[in-house]
Amino acid sequence: QVQLVQSGGGSVQAGGSLRLSCAGSGRALSNYGMSWFRQPPGKEREFVAGIAWADSSTYYAESVKGRFTISRDNAKNTVYLQMNSLKPEDTAVYYCDAVKGLKDYWGQGTQVTVSS
């Protein structure tokens, strides 16, 4: 069993930066493929960024490529999402996700609001 606790987020003006954290307990997150998803108001949840467990390869949605960076600190058992050059369309509830085989665990979600 993996428990994921998110922190960070909040409100920022367009062009600003925020960092989200996803701290794991119960299992080492280094053994899991980790991703960030987001759900904008009134829309479906969408993929934002991912980092592979095997070689830490990273993947990004086109809408955030070049602005967001996903990383992991195995010593802290934490995954991060650094978000720069934020835009109003980045406003959403952000979720971290840990996947290993058929096991899939989600964080509690954190609100990010970007004002113009």
N, C-alpha and C positions, 0 to 999 in steps of 0.2 A: 504494500500500500504506500502511495506517495501522497503527501500533503503539500500543496503549493500555496504560498502566501505572498500576495502581491503588495507592493508599496510603490510610492511615487505617484505621478499623475498630478492632476489639478488643473488650474486655469492659467493660460498664458496668452499673450498677444501674438498675432501673426509674425513670423520671423524668429520667434523665440525657440527655446529648447527645453526639453524635459527628459528625464531618465526614469524608466520603469524598471523595477526589480521584481524578480520571481524567486523566492527562496524555497528550497525544497527540504523536506524532512521525511524520514522513514526509509528512503533509498537514495543512492547517489544519482544525481541528475546526469552525471557524465555517461551513464548507461542508457540514457533516453534521448530520442530525437525531440528537440525542444522547438516550439514555435510560439509566435505571437499572432493572435487574431484580433479583430476589432469588429464592433457592431455599431455603425452609425445610427442615429435616431431614425426609426421607421424603416430600416433596411436590414438585409440579411447579414449574418456574421461573415467576415471575409478574412482571407489569409493576408498577413502583413510580412512576416519574416520567419525564417527557420534556420536551425543550425543542426547539422547531422551529428549523431553520437560518435560515429566511427572516426571521422577525420576533421570534424568541426567545419566542414564546408557550410557556407551560408547561402541563403536564397531569399530573394525579396520580391514583393509585388512591384510591378512597374511603377505604380503610383508613389512609392516611397524610396525607390532605388536612388542612391546618391545622397539621401537625406537622413535615413534611418540606418542604424547599425545594431545588429544583434551580436551578443558576445556571452561567454560563460566563464565563470570563475569556479573551477572545480573545488578549490580549497574552501570556498565559502558555500559551495553547493547552491549557487545562485546564477540565474540567467538575467541578462539585462537587455533593455531596448533603449538605446540612445536615439532621441528624436530631435533633429535639428531642422531649422528653416520650416517650422511648423506652419501649416495653412489651415484656414477655417474648415476645409473639407476633411481634415484629420480628426475633427471632433467625433468622439465615439467612446464607447466602453471597450477597454482593451483587456484581453484575456491571455494568460500564458497557458500552454498546453504541453504535456509530457506524454510521449507515445513510445511504447515498447511492445512490439507484436500486437496482440489484441487489447493490450492494456492502454487506457487513455485517461489521463487525469487533467483536470482544469483548475486554474486559479479562480478566485472569487470575483475577479473583474475590478477594474479601476477606471474612473471617469477621467477623460482628457477633454478639455474644452479650449478651443482656440478661437479667439475673437479677432475680428478684422479691425 
